[in-house]
Amino acid sequence: MGALSKKGTKGTEINPPPLAPLHAVSKKHILAAAIIASIVAFLSYANTIGHGYTVDDDTVMAKNSITKGGIDSLGSVFGKPYRAGFWDRQENMYRPLSVAMFAIEWELFPENPMPGHLVNVVFFSLTCFLLMLLLSRMLTGFPLVVPLAATLLFAVHPIHTEVVANIKSRDEILCLLFCLVSLLQLDEYFKKGRLFSIGMACAAYFLALLSKEHAITLLAVFPLWGYFFGKGKRKPILKATVVMGIAAVSFLLIRMAVLGSLETEVEIQRINNVLVEAEGYGQRFATAVAILGRYLVLLVFPHPLSFDYSFDQIPLSSFASPGFLLTFALFATAAYHVFKSFGKRDPLHFGILFFVITFSVVSNVVILIESTMAERFMYMPSVGFVVFASVGLARLTKTTSNHTATSFIGHFKNHILFISILGIVCLTFAFKTISRNADWKDNFTLLSKDVKTCPKSARIRFAFGSALLFEKAYKTEDLVAKNAYLDQSISNLEKGVNILPEYAEAWKNLAIAYKEKENYPSAVAAFEKARSFKAFEAADIFAASGMCYGKTGRYNEALTDLRQAISMNPSDAESFNNIGLYLFESGQVDSSLIYFDKAISLKKDFHQAYYNKGNTFARKGDFNGAIQLYGFALGIKPNNIDALMNTGNSYAAMQQYGKALEFFKKVETLDPNNRNLIMNLGLTYQNLGDKANAELYLSKAVPSK
């Protein structure tokens, strides 16, 4: 008889009702379902495999010095913060496992994003395989179609596109993957008492923590799993929790040794998280809850999607805001039902608890994080969502278990309504996922799409404007196309600094865009704005700023910035040339020669430096020396109109009008409408005694009124 199980006289432990047994062949059916889920997952993201690097990929791969060190850098990977090879700023992230994988991939396939995307898709497919196995153990009271539907819903959900399509988000994939392994092994331990299983669970959990710190939330999930699905015995649950706690403490000690403290203080800027502007905890809490509501909307209706929701895309909320009121009411109701019926060990309630627990550390309710909102934060919590959605729909449609099925198809009989609803949802989600993947093709494609979705995001405006500048305008030879890209760049960067006036990086790139448009006064103003918020650190920014100061006649500021540039980069020939030019234009002719000579020594084919030095000789009255230097410039760039013109001027100054005419005529073939040239030709013909041509050109130069 199997009713109550008594232990001694100190108390009675009542086991939960036994879970309904599966048919003997169902293990094969579960395996088949898991394979189907993994194939669907792979096919849903197969179109990302040929994509390039996007957004944050640079921070951990393409521009990370540690990662690019390959296998030799693995020791550094485990002894440094997450993005130590990209910047020197203090950060509180320690995620060495994904970075170690990136280093190995770079060693084998340098500068090739394809393997990184392929690994993401494969590991995501494996995650869905394991999720199906886990859910089949959780939902034993339901037909196989229910855990399969939940897994497929997870596999095709568009909110995961940021995680799978972005190589950098390998940390999210690995974290959930190892958490699922850990839960599977714990389930084995709870049901069969195998110590080997708890050891494997502990090892997998430690790897999850090395993947991403957010796995720490599973410490609360493990005992819940034991209570809901592992027979509910206290001793095994306590033992498992202690063992997993040892893994967590071990990780935290390693993390503390690497980062220097258990909780590294990092300044949270408002561009990253709008909640830093909240007036007290009340407004912060209301906004965080309202943002949770936005997540729920995306889980149910995942459109539109964006890789960034930073300042000022999401407004602050109050306790009177509809978003707060609706979300709070929804979760208060859910909490009431969960705790009221906690003893029933309902998988529906476990789904809710899993969602809340795994989301807690990124919710901005407990602690502020460096992000207002991000779709990747839903990756692990969405497991709870798909459980809730599938179980809830199964109950609404009265989808009951059929444990007598002898064939795989038999598990799907008599569940037409449930299959139809979830089938339509999954097909719709899969279509959205595949189409959204296309937006992640490369950085420019993603930015051009998401700037329309989140037009109030200062970061997206900055990133898109910068991409237009550096990826498009800089790389095109077509002047019309280049100016069009520059105009779009300026427009987006201006919107970025209007949204966030202290955005120093956006001001700097706006200044560079103005410089490329030869709008030097606006460039100077933008550089000064940038400098007022953050001191310049890069030599090229000092060089660009100095050039723009010089173009506006502010030679003292120009020389100060340019000298700073060459002190930081002594091989910067352009800056040496510009120092010489602005010394020359400010009347320091002799001093300018030193810098022109240095520029030429650094860059042998520097035609502009030869030309500028020629002007210096001409100013000093050494026209033969000037002609020789112009000749060097023309030897490098034969169609240099300025060098041709000044060669003609130098010959004219020496009254060698025939030679002057020869060079002026060369200019005429290149730029026939040049007003200065037309005047020079008229005067030269006049000095040669050719009255007809003199009158012809002079009349063009000074047309009659």
N, C-alpha and C positions, 0 to 999 in steps of 0.2 A: 504494500500500500504506500502511497507516496503523498502524504498530506503535509505534516509538520516534521521538522527535523530538530530534535532537542539535543543540547550539549550540556551534560552535567546538571548541576542543581543551581548554578549561579544565574542562569538566564536562558531564555529561549530565543533562538535565531530563526526567524521565519524566512525561508527562501522565497524569492519571487516566483510567480508561476513560470514553469519551464517554457522556454521559447519553442514555438512550433517547429518540429523537425522537418528538414528538407528531405525530398525524395532521394534515394541513394544515388541516382544519376545526376542530381542537381549540381554537384561540384563541376562536372563537365559543362553543364549549362552555364554556370556562373563564369567559368573560364571563357566560354564562347562569348558571353555578354561583355566581359572585360576586354576581349580582343576587338570586338565590334566598337566599343567605346574608344579604344586607343586609335583605331583606324580612322574613325570619324574625327577625332582630335587632330590627327596628323593631316588629314585632307583639308580640314578647316584652316590650317595655317601653312599649308605647303607653298602658297604663293608669297610667303615672306622670305623663303630661303635664298632667293637671289637679290634681296634688298641690300642697301648700303648701310653705313653708320648713320645714326640719327641722334639728335638731342644729347642726352647724357652719356652716350657710348664713348665719346671722347675722354670723359673723366676717368674711365676705368680701362680703356683700351687704346684707341688711336693716338691720344696725346698723354698717355700715362707712362712715365719713364720707367717705373718699376715693372709694369706689365710688359713693356717692350724689351725688357731685359731677358725675357723668355725663361727657360728652365733655371738658368743661373740665379734668377731673382726670387725663387720660391722661398728662400730663407727670409728675405726681406718682407715678402708678402705676409707671412705669419707674425712678423714682429712690428708691423706698421698699421696705422689707421687705414680705413677703407680706401680713401683716395689720396694717400700720401704722395704718390708719384705724379699727381696732377697739380697739387697746390700745397702750400705750406701752412694754410690756415688750420686752426684747431678745430677738431670735429669729434663727435661722440659716437662714431660708427666703427665697428670692428667686424668685418665680414670677409675673412680671408679665403673662404672656400671657393667662391665664385671668381675672385681675383686670381687665385692659383690656377683655375681652369683657363682663364683668359690668357695668362702667361704661357701656359703650355700650348694653347691654340696659336698664339702669336709666334712662338718658336717654330711650330710646324707650318703655319700658313700666315706669314707676316703680311700686314696691310690687306688682308682678305677677310671681309665680313661674312662671307658665305658659310664657313664652318661654324661660326658663332650662332648664326640664325638656325642652321641645321640642328645643332645641339639643343638649342632652346625648344625647337619643335619636337624633337625626339623625347626630351625629358618631360615636356608637357604631355605627350602621348602616354609615356610611362606613368605619369601622375594620374591620368584618367583611368588607366588600367588598374592601378592600386586602389583608386577611389571606388571603383566598381566592386572590387573584392571587399573593401571595408564596409561599404553600404549594404552589401548582400548579407553581411554578418549583423549589421545593425537592424535591418528591416526584415527580419525573418518571419514576421507575422504578415507580410505582404507578398503578393506574387512577384516573380522576378522582374516583371516589367516596371515595377516601381523604382527599385534601386538603379535599374538601367536607365530609366527616364531621367532620374536625378543626375546620373553621371553624364548623360548626353547633354542635359541642360547646362551643366558646368563646362563641358567640352566645347560647346558652340557659343557660349555666352560672349557677346561683343565687348563686355566690360573688361575682359581679359586680354584684349588686343594690345594694350600698352605693355603688359607683362611679357607676352610671347614674342611680339614683333620688335621689341626693344632689347637688344643684346644685354644691356646693362642690368635688366631686371632678372637676370639669371638667379640673383639672390632670392627673389620671391619664389621662383620655380623650385629651386633646391630646398628651400625651407619647408614648403608644403610637402614636397616629395618625401623627405626624411621624416616629417611629422606623421605622414600616413603609414610609413614603414613602422614607426614606433608604436602607433596605435594598433596596427595589425599584430605586432609581436606581443603587446600588452594583452590584447584580446586572447591570444593563445595562452598567456600566463594565467589570466583570470579563469579561463575555462578548463585548463589542463594542469595548471600548477608547475609548468616547466621553468626551472631556473634559467635555462639557456635562453628562453624567450625573453625573460626580463632583462637579461644581459644584452641581448640584441636590441631590445627596445631602448635601453639606456644609451648604447652606442649610436643608434640612429638619431636619437634626440640630441645628443651632443653634436652630431654633424649638422642637424637642423639649426642649432644655435650658432655654429660657425658660419652658417649660410646667412642668417639674419637674426638679429637680437629679438625680434618680435615673437620668435618661437617660445620665449619665456612664458607667454600666456598659456601654453599647453600644460603648465604645472597645475592649472585649475581644471583643465579639461580631463586629464588622466583619471583623477578620482571620480569624476562624473561618469566617465565611460565605464569604470568598474561598477559604479552604482546602477547605471541604467542597463548595461548590457553584459556585465561580467559576474552575474549571480549576486552581486551586492554584498559580499562578505567583507567585513571591516578589516580583518587582518591582512588579506592579500592587497586590498586597496591601500592600506597604510604602508605596507612594505613597498609597493610599487611607487607610491608617492615619494617616499624617502629616497629610494634608489634614483628616481628621476630628479629629485631635488639635489642629490649629490652631483649629477651631471651638470645641472644648472649652476650650482655654486662653483664647480670647477671651471666652467666657462667664464663666469663673472670674475673669478680671480685672474684668469689669463687676460681677460679684457682689461681689467684694472691695471695689470702690469704693463700692458701695451700703451694704454691711453693715459696712464698716470693717476687715474682716480676712478672710482666706481661710476660717478656721474660727472662727466666733463661739462663744464659750463661753456655754452655756446650762445653767442648773441643771436637772438632771433629777430630778423629784420622784417619790416612790414611788407616788403615786396614778396617775401616767402609766406608769411602768415598774417592775414588781416586782423586776426584776433589779438595781436599785440596792441591794437588801437582801442580795444574794448574798454569801456569805462567801468571797471570793476568786474568781479567774478560773475555777477548776475548777467551782464550783457554777453560776457564770454560764454557762459553756459548756454544761454538762449541761442547764440549763434552756432555753437557746436552742435546742439540738438537739431537746429534747422538744417545744418549741413548734412547731418545724418539722414534727414528727410530727403535731401537731394540724392544721396546714395541709394536710398530705397527706390526712388523714382527711376534711377538709371538701371537698377536691377530688374525692374518690371518693364520699363520702356527705355532701352539703352540708345537713346538718340536725342540730341547730337552728343558726340563724344569729343574729348579734347585731352591732349597730353598735359595741359597746364590750366590751373584754376587760381592762379596767384592774383595778387593785388592788381586791380580793384574789381575783379570779375564778380566776386560774391560779396554782397553788402552785409554789414553788421545787422543783427536782429535783436529784437526785444521780446519780453515775455508776452507781448500783445501781438507779435508777428504770427500770421497764419501758419507759416512753415514750422515755427516752434510749437504752436498749440496742437496742430494735427499730429506731428511726430511724437510729441510728449504723450498725447492721449493714446496713441497707438501702442507705444512701448509700456505705458503704465498698465494698459489693459492686458498686454501680453505677460507682463510681470505678475499681475494678479492671478492669471490662469496658471502660470507655471508654478508658482509657490502654493497655490490652493490645491493643485493636483500633483504635487511633486512626488508623492508616494506611488503614483501610478506608473512612473517611469516611462512616460510617453515619448517616443522618438521625435514627435513634433516639438515637444518642449526642449529636448536635447538640441534640436536644430536652432532654436531661439537662443539657448544658452551659449552654444558654440559661437554663434554670430556675435553676440554681445561681448563675450570674453575675448575673442581674438581681435575684435575691432577696438577694444578699450584703449590700448596703448597708442593708437593713432587717431583717437576721437577728439583730441584737444580738450576733453573734459577733465581728465586727471592731471595731465601735464601738457604744456604747449610744445608742439613739435615744429620742425622747420618746413611746414607745409599747411596751407589752408585745407586743401582737398586734393586727392589724387586717385584716379581709378585703380591704380595698382594696390591701394590699401584695401580694396574689396576682394583681392584674390583669395586669401585664406578665409575670411568671413563668409564669402559666397558659398562655401561648402554647407554652412548652416542654412543659408537661404534656399539652396536647391533641395535640401532635405525637407525643410518646412513646406516648400512649394509642392513637391511630389507627394509627400504624405498627406498634406491638406487636400490636394486634388483627388487623391485616391479615396479619401474618406467621403468627399463630396459626391464622387461618382460611384461610391460603393464598390470599389475595386478590391475584392477580397482574394485571399490566398487560394492557390490551386496546387497543393503539394503532391498531387497524384499524377502530375504531368510526366509522361514517359518520353516525350520528345521536346526539343527546344521550342518549337512552335507552340507546343501545348501550353506553355506558360503565358502565352499572349491571347489565348482564346477567351472569349466572353468579356474582354476589356476594351471594346471598341471605342467607347466614349472617352475613356482616359487616354488611350493611345492617340485618338484623333486630336484631342486638345493639345497634349504635349507634343505630338508630331508637328502640328501647325506652328506652335511656338518655336520648336527646335529648328524647323526649316527656315522660319523667318529670321531667327537669330543667326543661323549659319550664313544666310545671304548677307546679313548686315556685317558679320565678322569678316567674311571674305572681301567685301567691298571696303570695309574700314582698313583692312590690312594694306590695301593698295595705297592708302594715304601715307603709310609708313615706308614707302619705297625709298625715300631719301629725305634728307633734312629739309630741302626746299619744298618738296611736295607736301610734307606734313605741315610745315609752317604756313604755306599758302592756303591750306584747307582750314587749319585751326584758328587762323587770324579772323576768319569769318564767324567761327563758332563762339570764340571768346574775344570779341573786339575790345573789351575793357581791360584785358590783361596787359599790364605794362611789359611783362617779360616776353609775351608773344609778339607784341609790337616791336620791341627791341630786337628779338631774335629774327623776325621776318625782315625788318629793315636792314639788319646786319647781313643777312643772307643775300638780299637783293644787291647790297653793296659789294661784298667780297666774293660771293659765288657767281654773280651775274655780271654786274657792271665792270668789275676788275678783269673779267675773263673774256670780254667781247671786244672785237676790233671795230665793229660797226658803231660809228659815232651816234647815229640816230637811236639805235637800240640802247647804247650805253647811257645816253642822256635820259631815256625813258626809264631805265632801271634806277638811275640816280634820283629821278623825281619821285618814284614810288618809295625808294629807300628813305628819302628825306621826309616824305609824308608820314610814313609809319613811325620813324624815329621821333618826329615831332609829336605825334600822338602819344608815344611812349613817355616822353618827358612831361607832357601835359597831364598825364595820369599820375605820374610819380616824379615831381619836380626835382627830387634829390638823386635821381638815377644817373650816377656819374658815368657808368659804362655807356649808357644810351647817349648822353651828351657828347662823349668822346667820338663815338661812331657817327653821330650827326655832324660833328665838326669835320670829320674825314670826308663825309659825303659832300658837304658844302665845299671843301677844298677841291674835290674832284670836279665839281661843277664850276670851279674858279670863282666862287662867291666868297672871297677871302674875308670881307668884314663879318659876314655871318659865321664863318668858320672860327674866326678869332673869338667872337662872342660865345660860341658854343664851347670852345676849348676852355675859356675862362670860367664858364658855368661848371664844367666838369671838374676843373681844378679846385673850385670853391667847395666841392663836396668830398673830393678824394684826391690826395696828392698823386701826381703822375709817377709811375714806377718804371715804365718801359721806354727804352731809348727811341723807338720809332715814334712814340707819341710826342716826345720832346722835339724830335726832328720835324714832324708835321706841324706842330704848333709854331716852332721857330720860323718855318717857311712862310706860314700864313701871316705872322707878324711882319715879316719882311715885305711881303707883297702889299701890305697896307701902309708901308713906310714907317713902321714902329721898330726901328733898327735896334735899339737898345734891348727891348724884350726879345727880339729875334735872336740876337747874338747870345743872350743869356741862355735861352732854351737850346740853341744849336750847340753851344759849348758843353752843356750838360749831356746832350746826345752823344757827342764824340768822346766824352769822358767815360760814358757807359759802353760805348761801342766804337773803339778807336779805328775800326776798319770801315766806317761809314763814309764812303767817298762823297755821297750826295750832300751830307751835312758839311763837310769841309768845303765843298764847292759853294754851298749857300752862304757859309760864313764869309768866304772871299767875296762873293757877290754883294752882300750887304755892307761889308767894309768898304768896298769900291763905291757903292751908291751913297754911302754916308761920307765920302770924301777921303777915306783912309786907303789911298791907292796903293802905296808901297806895302802896307801890311796885308793887303788882299792877295798879293803874289805868293806869299808863304802858303796860304791855304789852297790856292789853285794848284800849286806845285804838289802839295800833299795829296790832293784829290787825284791828280794825274798819276802819281806814284802808286796809288791804291788801285786805280782802274785805268789801265793803259789805253783803252778805247773810249775814254770819256770825252766825247766830242764837245759837250757843253762846257766842260772846264777849259778846254783849249780855246774855245770861242770867247769865254769870259776873260781869260788871260790875254787874248788878243785885244779885247776892248781896253784892258789896262794899259797895254803898250801904246795903243792909239791915243788914249787920254794923255799919256806922257809925251806924245809927239813922235814916237818911234814907229812910223808907219810900215817900214820894211819888216820890222820884228812882228808887227801886228799881222801883216799879210802872211808871213810864214806860219804863224799860229792859226790863222783862219784856214790856211792850207791843210794843216794837220786835222782840223775839224772836218774839212770837206773830204779829206782822204778817208775818214771813218763814215761820214754821212754826206754823200755828194750832193744831195738835194736840200741841204741846210740853208734855207732862204736867208736867215739872219747873217750867216757867215758869208754867203755870196754877196749880199747887200753891203756889208761892212768892208769886204775886200774891195768892192767898187768904190766905196766912199774913201778908203785909204789911198787908192790910186788917184782919185780926184783931188784929194788933199795935197798930193805930190804933183798935181797938174799933169798927170799921165792919163789924159781923157780917153784916149783910144783903149787902153787897158780897162779903164773904168767902165766904158761902154760895153766891153766884152762881158763883164760880169753882170752888169745891169740887164743885158739882153737875156742872160741865163735865168735871171729872176723872172723876167717877163714871161718866159715859157712856162714857169711854174705857178706864177700868181699875177696874171695880166691886169687885174683890177686893183692892185696895190697902189694907193694914192701916193705914198712916199716914193715908190719906184717911178711912177709916172712923172713926178716933179723932178726927180734925179735925172731921168732920161732927157727931159726938156732942157734942163740946165747944162747937161753934158753936151747935147747936140749944139746948144748955143755957144758953148766954149769951143766946140770944134768948127764953128762957122756954118753949120748946117741949119739955116734959118727955117726952111720948110718943116723939117722934123721938129725943130725947137718949138715953132708955133703950134704944131700939131699936138705935141705932148703937153706943152704948157697950157694950151686951151682946155685940154682934158683935166689937167690938175687944178686949174682955176676957171671953172666954167663961167660964162657970162651970165649976168642976172637977167 
